[in-house]
C-alpha cells in the first residue's frame, strides 16, 4: 500500500511539474506572438509612412514643375512686352 501511495504522489508531482511547464510555454508563445505582431505592425506603419512621404514628394515635384512653367510663361510675356 505504501508503494501505491508513493507512486501516486510521484505521478501527482510529475503532472504538476508538467502543468507548470505547459503554462510557461503558453506564456512564452504568447510573448513571442505579441512581439511578432508588434514587429509586423511597425513594418506596416513604416511602409505606409514611406509611401505617404513618396506621394508627398511627387506632389511637391509636380507643383514645383507647374510653377516653373508658369514662371517661364510670364518671362516670355514680359519679354514680348519689353520688345514692343
MOPAC internal coordinates of N, CA, C and O (Angstrom, degrees):
PM7 1SCF
backbone

  N    0.0000 0     0.00 0     0.00 0    0    0    0
  C    1.4369 1     0.00 0     0.00 0    1    0    0
  C    1.5285 1   110.42 1     0.00 0    2    1    0
  O    1.2310 1   120.67 1   142.25 1    3    2    1
  N    1.3565 1   116.32 1   -37.75 1    3    2    1
  C    1.4599 1   119.04 1   178.64 1    5    3    2
  C    1.5301 1   110.20 1   -63.42 1    6    5    3
  O    1.2310 1   120.08 1   141.79 1    7    6    5
  N    1.3168 1   117.45 1   -38.21 1    7    6    5
  C    1.4589 1   120.85 1   179.88 1    9    7    6
  C    1.5236 1   110.12 1   -62.77 1   10    9    7
  O    1.2310 1   120.94 1   139.29 1   11   10    9
  N    1.3219 1   115.81 1   -40.71 1   11   10    9
  C    1.4524 1   119.74 1   178.98 1   13   11   10
  C    1.5267 1   110.71 1   -64.36 1   14   13   11
  O    1.2310 1   119.87 1   137.76 1   15   14   13
  N    1.3056 1   117.86 1   -42.24 1   15   14   13
  C    1.4649 1   122.29 1  -179.74 1   17   15   14
  C    1.5197 1   110.31 1   -65.17 1   18   17   15
  O    1.2310 1   120.34 1   138.43 1   19   18   17
  N    1.3296 1   116.96 1   -41.57 1   19   18   17
  C    1.4633 1   120.74 1   178.61 1   21   19   18
  C    1.5360 1   109.85 1   -65.27 1   22   21   19
  O    1.2310 1   120.55 1   137.56 1   23   22   21
  N    1.3138 1   116.56 1   -42.44 1   23   22   21
  C    1.4659 1   120.57 1   179.27 1   25   23   22
  C    1.5294 1   110.28 1   -61.42 1   26   25   23
  O    1.2310 1   120.20 1   135.42 1   27   26   25
  N    1.3192 1   117.22 1   -44.58 1   27   26   25
  C    1.4640 1   121.10 1   179.25 1   29   27   26
  C    1.5225 1   109.74 1   -62.70 1   30   29   27
  O    1.2310 1   120.23 1   138.23 1   31   30   29
  N    1.3204 1   117.16 1   -41.77 1   31   30   29
  C    1.4642 1   120.99 1  -179.93 1   33   31   30
  C    1.5249 1   110.77 1   -63.42 1   34   33   31
  O    1.2310 1   120.08 1   136.17 1   35   34   33
  N    1.3231 1   117.45 1   -43.83 1   35   34   33
  C    1.4669 1   121.76 1   179.42 1   37   35   34
  C    1.5213 1   110.19 1   -63.95 1   38   37   35
  O    1.2310 1   120.07 1   136.38 1   39   38   37
  N    1.3138 1   117.48 1   -43.62 1   39   38   37
  C    1.4643 1   120.70 1   178.42 1   41   39   38
  C    1.5343 1   110.77 1   -62.93 1   42   41   39
  O    1.2310 1   120.43 1   138.97 1   43   42   41
  N    1.3196 1   116.78 1   -41.03 1   43   42   41
  C    1.4590 1   120.35 1   179.33 1   45   43   42
  C    1.5185 1   110.62 1   -62.94 1   46   45   43
  O    1.2310 1   120.27 1   136.75 1   47   46   45
  N    1.3298 1   117.09 1   -43.25 1   47   46   45
  C    1.4669 1   120.76 1   178.01 1   49   47   46
  C    1.5316 1   110.37 1   -64.56 1   50   49   47
  O    1.2310 1   120.70 1   139.58 1   51   50   49
  N    1.3135 1   116.27 1   -40.42 1   51   50   49
  C    1.4655 1   120.40 1   178.46 1   53   51   50
  C    1.5248 1   111.70 1   -62.27 1   54   53   51
  O    1.2310 1   120.53 1   136.67 1   55   54   53
  N    1.3188 1   116.59 1   -43.33 1   55   54   53
  C    1.4563 1   120.69 1   177.93 1   57   55   54
  C    1.5244 1   111.26 1   -65.19 1   58   57   55
  O    1.2310 1   120.78 1   139.70 1   59   58   57
  N    1.3174 1   116.12 1   -40.30 1   59   58   57
  C    1.4679 1   119.93 1   178.71 1   61   59   58
  C    1.5244 1   109.94 1   -63.13 1   62   61   59
  O    1.2310 1   120.23 1   138.50 1   63   62   61
  N    1.3222 1   117.16 1   -41.50 1   63   62   61
  C    1.4640 1   120.86 1   179.15 1   65   63   62
  C    1.5253 1   110.56 1   -64.84 1   66   65   63
  O    1.2310 1   120.42 1   138.90 1   67   66   65
  N    1.3137 1   116.80 1   -41.10 1   67   66   65
  C    1.4696 1   120.46 1   178.66 1   69   67   66
  C    1.5090 1   110.80 1   -64.35 1   70   69   67
  O    1.2310 1   120.58 1   140.38 1   71   70   69
  N    1.3254 1   116.50 1   -39.62 1   71   70   69
  C    1.4611 1   120.86 1  -179.34 1   73   71   70
  C    1.5255 1   110.05 1   -62.41 1   74   73   71
  O    1.2310 1   120.03 1   136.32 1   75   74   73
  N    1.3222 1   117.55 1   -43.68 1   75   74   73
  C    1.4630 1   121.60 1   179.50 1   77   75   74
  C    1.5157 1   110.51 1   -63.84 1   78   77   75
  O    1.2310 1   120.26 1   136.00 1   79   78   77
  N    1.3196 1   117.10 1   -44.00 1   79   78   77
  C    1.4624 1   120.36 1   179.30 1   81   79   78
  C    1.5222 1   110.78 1   -64.25 1   82   81   79
  O    1.2310 1   120.59 1   141.97 1   83   82   81
  N    1.3282 1   116.48 1   -38.03 1   83   82   81
  C    1.4581 1   120.10 1   178.59 1   85   83   82
  C    1.5202 1   110.27 1   -64.94 1   86   85   83
  O    1.2310 1   120.24 1   136.55 1   87   86   85
  N    1.3380 1   117.14 1   -43.45 1   87   86   85
  C    1.4631 1   120.35 1   177.99 1   89   87   86
  C    1.5259 1   110.74 1   -62.66 1   90   89   87
  O    1.2310 1   120.24 1   138.82 1   91   90   89
  N    1.3248 1   117.15 1   -41.18 1   91   90   89
  C    1.4674 1   120.84 1   177.76 1   93   91   90
  C    1.5261 1   110.70 1   -63.01 1   94   93   91
  O    1.2310 1   120.86 1   138.58 1   95   94   93
  N    1.3157 1   115.96 1   -41.42 1   95   94   93
  C    1.4633 1   120.00 1  -179.94 1   97   95   94
  C    1.5249 1   110.57 1   -64.52 1   98   97   95
  O    1.2310 1   120.62 1   139.09 1   99   98   97
  N    1.3143 1   116.43 1   -40.91 1   99   98   97
  C    1.4718 1   120.29 1   178.23 1  101   99   98
  C    1.5179 1   109.92 1   -64.04 1  102  101   99
  O    1.2310 1   120.18 1   136.33 1  103  102  101
  N    1.3400 1   117.26 1   -43.67 1  103  102  101
  C    1.4637 1   120.65 1   178.77 1  105  103  102
  C    1.5308 1   110.76 1   -63.00 1  106  105  103
  O    1.2310 1   120.49 1   138.02 1  107  106  105
  N    1.3306 1   116.67 1   -41.98 1  107  106  105
  C    1.4659 1   120.20 1   178.48 1  109  107  106
  C    1.5201 1   111.03 1   -64.86 1  110  109  107
  O    1.2310 1   120.34 1   138.03 1  111  110  109
  N    1.3312 1   116.96 1   -41.97 1  111  110  109
  C    1.4644 1   120.73 1   178.28 1  113  111  110
  C    1.5202 1   110.68 1   -62.17 1  114  113  111
  O    1.2310 1   121.11 1   139.42 1  115  114  113
  N    1.3421 1   115.48 1   -40.58 1  115  114  113
  C    1.4605 1   119.62 1   179.17 1  117  115  114
  C    1.5180 1   110.41 1   -64.84 1  118  117  115
  O    1.2310 1   120.11 1   139.22 1  119  118  117
  N    1.3224 1   117.39 1   -40.78 1  119  118  117
  C    1.4625 1   120.89 1   179.04 1  121  119  118
  C    1.5239 1   110.73 1   -64.15 1  122  121  119
  O    1.2310 1   120.36 1   138.04 1  123  122  121
  N    1.3104 1   116.91 1   -41.96 1  123  122  121
  C    1.4725 1   120.87 1   178.24 1  125  123  122
  C    1.5198 1   110.09 1   -64.92 1  126  125  123
  O    1.2310 1   120.52 1   136.53 1  127  126  125
  N    1.3227 1   116.60 1   -43.47 1  127  126  125
  C    1.4639 1   120.66 1   179.42 1  129  127  126
  C    1.5323 1   110.49 1   -61.27 1  130  129  127
  O    1.2310 1   120.43 1   137.00 1  131  130  129
  N    1.3183 1   116.78 1   -43.00 1  131  130  129
  C    1.4653 1   120.65 1   178.75 1  133  131  130
  C    1.5246 1   111.05 1   -64.04 1  134  133  131
  O    1.2310 1   120.27 1   140.28 1  135  134  133
  N    1.3166 1   117.09 1   -39.72 1  135  134  133
  C    1.4679 1   120.48 1   178.67 1  137  135  134
  C    1.5220 1   111.23 1   -65.14 1  138  137  135
  O    1.2310 1   120.60 1   137.90 1  139  138  137
  N    1.3212 1   116.46 1   -42.10 1  139  138  137
  C    1.4718 1   120.63 1   178.76 1  141  139  138
  C    1.5253 1   109.85 1   -64.17 1  142  141  139
  O    1.2310 1   120.62 1   137.20 1  143  142  141
  N    1.3153 1   116.41 1   -42.80 1  143  142  141
  C    1.4650 1   119.90 1   179.35 1  145  143  142
  C    1.5259 1   111.21 1   -63.55 1  146  145  143
  O    1.2310 1   120.43 1   139.05 1  147  146  145
  N    1.3195 1   116.77 1   -40.95 1  147  146  145
  C    1.4652 1   120.33 1   177.81 1  149  147  146
  C    1.5223 1   111.15 1   -63.73 1  150  149  147
  O    1.2310 1   120.54 1   138.53 1  151  150  149
  N    1.3339 1   116.57 1   -41.47 1  151  150  149
  C    1.4712 1   120.39 1   177.76 1  153  151  150
  C    1.5267 1   110.72 1   -64.06 1  154  153  151
  O    1.2310 1   120.28 1   138.66 1  155  154  153
  N    1.3198 1   117.07 1   -41.34 1  155  154  153
  C    1.4669 1   120.54 1  -179.98 1  157  155  154
  C    1.5186 1   110.66 1   -65.16 1  158  157  155
  O    1.2310 1   120.59 1   138.76 1  159  158  157
  N    1.3318 1   116.47 1   -41.24 1  159  158  157
  C    1.4663 1   119.97 1   178.24 1  161  159  158
  C    1.5222 1   110.74 1   -64.46 1  162  161  159
  O    1.2310 1   120.42 1   138.49 1  163  162  161
  N    1.3168 1   116.80 1   -41.51 1  163  162  161
  C    1.4655 1   120.38 1   179.13 1  165  163  162
  C    1.5224 1   110.80 1   -63.34 1  166  165  163
  O    1.2310 1   120.57 1   138.13 1  167  166  165
  N    1.3240 1   116.52 1   -41.87 1  167  166  165
  C    1.4690 1   120.12 1   179.19 1  169  167  166
  C    1.5217 1   110.62 1   -65.31 1  170  169  167
  O    1.2310 1   120.47 1   139.89 1  171  170  169
  N    1.3240 1   116.71 1   -40.11 1  171  170  169
  C    1.4639 1   120.72 1   178.13 1  173  171  170
  C    1.5216 1   110.34 1   -63.65 1  174  173  171
  O    1.2310 1   120.84 1   135.63 1  175  174  173
  N    1.3279 1   116.00 1   -44.37 1  175  174  173
  C    1.4643 1   119.80 1   179.00 1  177  175  174
  C    1.5207 1   111.14 1   -64.01 1  178  177  175
  O    1.2310 1   120.27 1   139.57 1  179  178  177
  N    1.3272 1   117.09 1   -40.43 1  179  178  177
  C    1.4656 1   120.61 1   178.08 1  181  179  178
  C    1.5235 1   110.73 1   -62.28 1  182  181  179
  O    1.2310 1   120.29 1   137.35 1  183  182  181
  N    1.3179 1   117.04 1   -42.65 1  183  182  181
  C    1.4629 1   120.89 1   179.72 1  185  183  182
  C    1.5247 1   110.42 1   -65.83 1  186  185  183
  O    1.2310 1   120.40 1   138.76 1  187  186  185
  N    1.3241 1   116.84 1   -41.24 1  187  186  185
  C    1.4617 1   120.31 1   179.19 1  189  187  186
  C    1.5242 1   110.33 1   -64.83 1  190  189  187
  O    1.2310 1   120.47 1   137.99 1  191  190  189
  N    1.3241 1   116.70 1   -42.01 1  191  190  189
  C    1.4656 1   120.12 1   178.53 1  193  191  190
  C    1.5199 1   110.93 1   -64.87 1  194  193  191
  O    1.2310 1   120.32 1   140.03 1  195  194  193
  N    1.3139 1   117.00 1   -39.97 1  195  194  193
  C    1.4644 1   120.48 1   178.56 1  197  195  194
  C    1.5240 1   110.28 1   -63.82 1  198  197  195
  O    1.2310 1   120.38 1   138.48 1  199  198  197
  N    1.3219 1   116.88 1   -41.52 1  199  198  197
  C    1.4668 1   120.53 1   178.69 1  201  199  198
  C    1.5225 1   110.70 1   -65.08 1  202  201  199
  O    1.2310 1   120.27 1   137.48 1  203  202  201
  N    1.3278 1   117.09 1   -42.52 1  203  202  201
  C    1.4716 1   120.87 1   177.72 1  205  203  202
  C    1.5232 1   110.86 1   -61.40 1  206  205  203
  O    1.2310 1   120.97 1   136.48 1  207  206  205
  N    1.3221 1   115.74 1   -43.52 1  207  206  205
  C    1.4671 1   119.73 1   179.48 1  209  207  206
  C    1.5247 1   111.29 1   -63.78 1  210  209  207
  O    1.2310 1   120.58 1   139.93 1  211  210  209
  N    1.3256 1   116.49 1   -40.07 1  211  210  209
  C    1.4625 1   120.24 1   179.27 1  213  211  210
  C    1.5298 1   110.64 1   -64.93 1  214  213  211
  O    1.2310 1   120.60 1   138.36 1  215  214  213
  N    1.3282 1   116.46 1   -41.64 1  215  214  213
  C    1.4680 1   119.78 1   178.05 1  217  215  214
  C    1.5233 1   111.11 1   -65.34 1  218  217  215
  O    1.2310 1   120.53 1   138.75 1  219  218  217
  N    1.3288 1   116.60 1   -41.25 1  219  218  217
  C    1.4693 1   119.71 1   176.99 1  221  219  218
  C    1.5211 1   110.88 1   -61.09 1  222  221  219
  O    1.2310 1   120.41 1   136.51 1  223  222  221
  N    1.3156 1   116.83 1   -43.49 1  223  222  221
  C    1.4663 1   120.96 1   179.63 1  225  223  222
  C    1.5227 1   111.11 1   -63.53 1  226  225  223
  O    1.2310 1   120.65 1   137.98 1  227  226  225
  N    1.3237 1   116.37 1   -42.02 1  227  226  225
  C    1.4644 1   119.88 1   178.76 1  229  227  226
  C    1.5225 1   110.51 1   -64.61 1  230  229  227
  O    1.2310 1   120.58 1   138.72 1  231  230  229
  N    1.3197 1   116.50 1   -41.28 1  231  230  229
  C    1.4710 1   120.46 1   177.80 1  233  231  230
  C    1.5160 1   111.46 1   -62.49 1  234  233  231
  O    1.2310 1   120.73 1   138.13 1  235  234  233
  N    1.3265 1   116.20 1   -41.87 1  235  234  233
  C    1.4672 1   120.19 1   178.31 1  237  235  234
  C    1.5220 1   110.94 1   -64.61 1  238  237  235
  O    1.2310 1   120.37 1   139.88 1  239  238  237
  N    1.3166 1   116.90 1   -40.12 1  239  238  237
  C    1.4703 1   120.58 1   179.53 1  241  239  238
  C    1.5198 1   110.69 1   -64.05 1  242  241  239
  O    1.2310 1   120.19 1   139.03 1  243  242  241
  N    1.3199 1   117.25 1   -40.97 1  243  242  241
  C    1.4660 1   120.96 1   179.03 1  245  243  242
  C    1.5285 1   110.12 1   -66.01 1  246  245  243
  O    1.2310 1   121.10 1   136.78 1  247  246  245
  N    1.3237 1   115.50 1   -43.22 1  247  246  245
  C    1.4669 1   119.75 1   178.62 1  249  247  246
  C    1.5269 1   110.84 1   -61.55 1  250  249  247
  O    1.2310 1   120.42 1   136.26 1  251  250  249
  N    1.3227 1   116.79 1   -43.74 1  251  250  249
  C    1.4662 1   120.97 1   178.66 1  253  251  250
  C    1.5237 1   111.29 1   -63.47 1  254  253  251
  O    1.2310 1   120.60 1   140.96 1  255  254  253
  N    1.3231 1   116.45 1   -39.04 1  255  254  253
  C    1.4621 1   119.99 1   178.66 1  257  255  254
  C    1.5319 1   110.27 1   -65.15 1  258  257  255
  O    1.2310 1   120.34 1   139.09 1  259  258  257
  N    1.3100 1   116.96 1   -40.91 1  259  258  257
  C    1.4697 1   121.27 1   177.52 1  261  259  258
  C    1.5208 1   111.46 1   -61.63 1  262  261  259
  O    1.2310 1   120.71 1   137.62 1  263  262  261
  N    1.3274 1   116.24 1   -42.38 1  263  262  261
  C    1.4685 1   120.32 1   178.01 1  265  263  262
  C    1.5240 1   110.75 1   -65.58 1  266  265  263
  O    1.2310 1   119.97 1   143.07 1  267  266  265
  N    1.3125 1   117.66 1   -36.93 1  267  266  265
  C    1.4639 1   121.14 1   178.57 1  269  267  266
  C    1.5254 1   110.22 1   -64.73 1  270  269  267
  O    1.2310 1   120.46 1   138.99 1  271  270  269
  N    1.3291 1   116.72 1   -41.01 1  271  270  269
  C    1.4709 1   120.57 1   178.09 1  273  271  270
  C    1.5247 1   109.58 1   -64.73 1  274  273  271
  O    1.2310 1   120.64 1   136.40 1  275  274  273
  N    1.3246 1   116.39 1   -43.60 1  275  274  273
  C    1.4665 1   120.84 1   178.54 1  277  275  274
  C    1.5283 1   110.92 1   -61.30 1  278  277  275
  O    1.2310 1   120.41 1   136.14 1  279  278  277
  N    1.3149 1   116.81 1   -43.86 1  279  278  277
  C    1.4649 1   121.01 1   178.40 1  281  279  278
  C    1.5273 1   111.05 1   -63.47 1  282  281  279
  O    1.2310 1   120.37 1   140.53 1  283  282  281
  N    1.3137 1   116.89 1   -39.47 1  283  282  281
  C    1.4640 1   120.16 1   178.58 1  285  283  282
  C    1.5234 1   110.30 1   -65.08 1  286  285  283
  O    1.2310 1   120.20 1   139.03 1  287  286  285
  N    1.3203 1   117.23 1   -40.97 1  287  286  285
  C    1.4688 1   120.80 1   177.46 1  289  287  286
  C    1.5120 1   111.61 1   -62.03 1  290  289  287
  O    1.2310 1   120.70 1   137.63 1  291  290  289
  N    1.3290 1   116.26 1   -42.37 1  291  290  289
  C    1.4646 1   119.80 1   177.84 1  293  291  290
  C    1.5256 1   111.22 1   -65.57 1  294  293  291
  O    1.2310 1   120.33 1   143.39 1  295  294  293
  N    1.3066 1   116.97 1   -36.61 1  295  294  293
  C    1.4636 1   120.25 1   178.27 1  297  295  294
  C    1.5256 1   110.82 1   -64.56 1  298  297  295
  O    1.2310 1   120.90 1   139.25 1  299  298  297
  N    1.3259 1   115.88 1   -40.75 1  299  298  297
  C    1.4749 1   119.91 1   177.74 1  301  299  298
  C    1.5231 1   109.62 1   -64.33 1  302  301  299
  O    1.2310 1   120.95 1   136.08 1  303  302  301
  N    1.3384 1   115.79 1   -43.92 1  303  302  301
  C    1.4704 1   120.44 1   178.99 1  305  303  302
  C    1.5302 1   111.02 1   -61.32 1  306  305  303
  O    1.2310 1   120.50 1   136.73 1  307  306  305
  N    1.3188 1   116.65 1   -43.27 1  307  306  305
  C    1.4607 1   120.79 1   179.18 1  309  307  306
  C    1.5280 1   110.56 1   -65.77 1  310  309  307
  O    1.2310 1   120.16 1   141.54 1  311  310  309
  N    1.3003 1   117.31 1   -38.46 1  311  310  309
  C    1.4673 1   120.37 1   178.97 1  313  311  310
  C    1.5187 1   110.10 1   -65.13 1  314  313  311
  O    1.2310 1   121.02 1   139.72 1  315  314  313
  N    1.3283 1   115.65 1   -40.28 1  315  314  313
  C    1.4752 1   119.50 1   178.65 1  317  315  314
  C    1.5136 1   110.61 1   -65.52 1  318  317  315
  O    1.2310 1   120.19 1   138.13 1  319  318  317
  N    1.3344 1   117.24 1   -41.87 1  319  318  317
  C    1.4725 1   120.87 1   177.93 1  321  319  318
  C    1.5300 1   110.55 1   -62.72 1  322  321  319
  O    1.2310 1   120.54 1   139.32 1  323  322  321
  N    1.3233 1   116.58 1   -40.68 1  323  322  321
  C    1.4667 1   120.85 1  -178.38 1  325  323  322
  C    1.5351 1   111.34 1   -71.21 1  326  325  323
  O    1.2310 1   120.36 1   154.39 1  327  326  325
  N    1.3120 1   116.91 1   -25.61 1  327  326  325
  C    1.4668 1   120.45 1  -179.47 1  329  327  326
  C    1.5268 1   110.60 1   -73.41 1  330  329  327
  O    1.2310 1   119.66 1   156.26 1  331  330  329
  N    1.2914 1   118.25 1   -23.74 1  331  330  329
  C    1.4632 1   121.26 1  -177.78 1  333  331  330
  C    1.4718 1   112.25 1   -78.65 1  334  333  331
  O    1.2310 1   120.10 1   180.00 1  335  334  333

